[in-house]
Amino acid sequence: MLSRHAHHTLTTLHGRQDLTDLQQLYAAFPQMPLVSISNAQRAPIPNANFAATIHHGLPLDLFKLNQAPRGEYLSFLGRISPEKGVDRAIEIARAANLPLKIAAKIDHVDRDYFRDHIAPQLDPPHVDFIGEIDETIKAALLGESLALLFPIDWPEPFGLAMIEAMACGTPVIAFDRGAAREVVDDGVTGQVVSTVDEAISAVPQVLALDRANVRRQFEKRFSASRMAADYLKVYRALLRSANRPSPHRLVPASA
């Protein structure tokens, strides 16, 4: 349970915020300072007490640039669920005449969806389901990929897979939901699209992007050190505010 002194604690929001219970929570604690991981995440709760938006960051040595990937395939990284759009990824890859490697976990609630809607479309090696993977395999999958498909159909608060791909120099084709436009720089690190047809049309241009430049943009915008520096700025601002004398505080008369 949160105390009425919650305004002394900085809280970072990681999930979706369009749930009624959450809106009631922030209304009950209007002084609690919050950090959003994207501006898009704030949309359902515009009156909450946001101190800053701080995009995620990754250590620069976690993934390495692969400027000349050997894999002639597109990739999908995430969860198997309707809102993640893996069915769209399959459609895009097939239309682009490129293989698709799907690295994703299947939560219990989505097993029926996978069995009924995704499994029948699998056709290795053209559409290959790898399953859940560790960080080493992830680095190889993304680094060898021509592009990451991120065809979401929900207000994703950030989308860590996008910057993981960029860290490898791999561009991203993302659907215009959630924070996609805050993460992907059109014509630099990928393309933000609104439909499957737009995604299919974008494939040649995205594959032609300079992968070294994709990596440079990642380093500029999404490093862990940049993220840490942003948090330090917020903490310092909160400390200054907490130490500032209240205008209603009585000041002792001088002797």
C-alpha positions, 0 to 999 in steps of 0.5 A, spaced: 500 500 500 502 506 498 502 511 503 500 519 503 508 520 503 508 517 496 510 524 493 517 522 496 518 516 492 520 517 484 516 511 480 517 509 473 511 506 469 513 500 465 506 498 463 500 500 459 496 505 463 489 505 460 486 501 465 481 504 470 484 502 476 491 505 475 487 512 473 484 512 480 491 510 483 494 516 480 488 521 482 488 518 489 496 520 490 496 526 485 503 528 488 507 522 487 512 523 482 512 519 476 517 517 470 514 515 463 518 511 459 515 514 453 510 520 452 505 516 448 505 512 455 502 518 458 496 519 454 491 515 458 493 519 464 495 526 462 493 529 469 498 525 473 504 528 476 510 526 471 517 529 473 520 526 466 520 521 460 526 517 460 527 512 454 530 506 456 537 505 454 542 499 453 549 498 455 553 499 449 557 493 449 551 488 450 550 488 442 555 489 437 554 492 430 553 487 424 554 491 418 554 485 413 549 480 416 550 473 413 542 472 414 537 473 408 531 473 413 527 478 417 526 477 424 520 478 429 522 478 437 517 478 442 511 474 445 506 470 441 499 474 442 494 478 438 497 485 440 504 483 438 502 482 430 506 476 429 501 474 424 502 481 420 510 479 420 508 473 417 504 476 411 509 482 410 515 477 410 511 472 405 510 478 401 517 481 401 519 474 399 524 473 405 524 468 410 522 470 417 525 467 424 520 468 430 523 468 437 518 469 442 515 466 448 508 463 448 504 465 455 499 460 457 493 465 456 496 465 448 497 457 447 490 457 444 492 463 439 498 460 437 495 453 436 489 456 432 492 462 428 500 461 428 502 454 428 498 453 421 502 458 418 509 456 420 513 453 414 520 452 416 525 455 413 521 460 410 517 461 417 521 458 422 519 459 430 525 458 434 521 459 441 524 463 447 531 465 446 537 467 451 541 474 450 547 470 446 542 467 441 538 474 441 544 477 439 546 473 433 538 473 431 538 480 431 545 481 428 544 477 422 537 479 421 536 484 415 530 488 419 526 487 425 519 487 424 515 490 430 508 490 427 504 491 434 497 492 435 496 495 442 499 501 445 506 499 447 509 503 452 516 503 449 518 496 445 525 494 448 526 489 442 527 495 437 533 498 440 536 491 441 535 491 434 538 498 432 544 496 437 546 491 432 545 495 426 539 492 424 533 497 422 526 496 424 519 496 421 514 498 426 507 499 426 505 506 428 502 504 435 504 506 442 512 509 442 514 507 435 515 514 433 519 516 439 523 510 438 524 509 430 527 515 426 524 514 419 529 513 414 535 513 419 533 507 423 527 504 420 520 506 418 514 507 422 508 504 418 500 504 419 498 498 414 501 491 412 501 494 405 505 500 407 510 495 411 511 491 405 513 497 400 518 499 406 522 493 406 526 495 400 528 502 403 529 499 410 534 494 407 538 499 404 539 503 410 546 504 413 547 499 418 553 503 421 548 509 422 543 505 425 548 503 430 550 510 431 543 513 432 542 507 437 549 510 441 546 517 441 539 516 443 539 509 447 545 508 451 544 506 458 549 512 460 544 517 457 538 513 461 542 514 467 544 521 466 537 523 465 535 519 472 540 523 475 537 530 473 530 528 475 533 526 482 537 532 483 531 536 481 526 533 486 532 533 491 532 541 490 525 541 490 524 537 497 530 542 500 527 548 498 523 552 504 516 552 504 513 559 503 508 557 509 514 555 513 515 560 519 521 564 519 524 565 526 525 573 528 532 575 528 535 576 535 
